Amino acid sequence: VLPVLFQHLPLREDFAEAISVFTCLNLLYEQHFTQIEPYLPKCIEMAALIIDDERVLPEAVPVIREFLRSIYTKHSVAFVQVMQTLNEPLRVIVTKHLQTN
């Protein structure tokens, strides 16, 4: 199921689905980490790409932010490795949201 899901990500059109997608990803992350672990770089990059996009519903932002924080808190080494692969603007976005209450 995950390979098919990730073939259709990141979101390009229906940004209203962001809350559903990241709720699902967070659940998978929390309950089935070993299955989603190979996709963490794509998850973090996707979150960085859309979290500040004006097409994303405001109620999706805290869900995306919590997903990023969860990865950062529980798997900080992997998180930092992925952050180093992102371009500077995306790193700034992610850092800003990690520091936002």
C-alpha positions in Angstrom: 0.0 0.0 0.0 2.8 2.5 0.9 4.5 2.4 -2.5 1.2 3.2 -4.2 0.5 6.0 -1.7 3.9 7.6 -2.2 3.6 7.4 -6.0 0.8 10.0 -5.7 2.6 12.3 -3.3 3.5 15.1 -2.8 0.1 16.7 -3.1 -0.1 18.8 -6.3 -3.8 19.7 -6.7 -6.2 18.7 -3.9 -4.5 20.4 -0.9 -7.7 19.9 1.1 -6.5 16.3 1.5 -3.4 17.4 3.4 -5.0 16.9 6.8 -6.1 13.4 5.8 -2.7 12.5 4.3 -0.7 13.7 7.3 -3.1 12.2 9.8 -2.6 8.9 8.0 1.2 9.3 7.8 1.4 10.2 11.5 -0.7 7.1 12.5 1.6 4.9 10.3 4.6 6.5 11.8 3.4 6.0 15.4 2.2 2.4 14.9 4.3 0.9 12.1 7.6 2.8 12.1 9.6 0.1 10.3 7.2 0.2 7.4 7.3 3.9 6.9 10.9 4.5 7.8 12.2 4.3 4.2 9.7 7.0 3.3 10.7 9.5 6.0 12.9 11.6 3.7 10.0 12.0 1.3 7.6 12.7 4.1 9.7 15.4 5.6 10.4 17.0 2.2 6.7 16.9 1.3 5.7 18.5 4.7 8.3 21.2 4.1 6.9 21.8 0.5 3.3 22.3 1.5 3.1 23.4 5.1 3.3 27.1 4.2 1.4 26.8 0.9 -1.7 29.0 0.9 -3.7 26.2 -0.7 -3.4 24.1 2.4 -6.3 24.5 4.8 -5.2 26.3 8.1 -6.4 23.3 10.2 -3.9 21.0 8.4 -0.9 23.0 9.4 -0.9 21.8 13.1 -1.3 18.2 11.9 1.7 18.6 9.6 3.7 20.4 12.2 3.0 17.7 14.8 4.1 15.0 12.3 7.4 16.8 11.8 7.9 17.3 15.5 7.2 13.6 16.2 9.9 12.6 13.8 12.3 15.2 15.1 11.7 14.1 18.7 11.8 10.3 18.2 14.3 9.9 15.4 16.4 13.1 15.5 19.5 11.6 13.8 17.4 10.5 10.7 15.6 13.9 10.8 18.8 15.9 10.8 20.2 13.7 7.9 17.1 14.5 5.8 17.3 18.2 6.7 20.8 18.3 5.4 19.5 17.2 2.0 16.9 19.9 1.7 17.5 23.2 0.1 17.9 26.2 2.4 14.4 27.6 2.0 12.9 24.3 2.9 15.2 23.9 5.9 14.1 27.4 7.1 10.4 26.4 6.8 10.8 23.2 8.7 12.9 24.9 11.4 10.3 27.7 11.8 7.6 25.2 12.3 9.5 23.1 14.8 9.9 26.3 16.9 6.3 27.4 16.6 3.9 26.7 19.4 
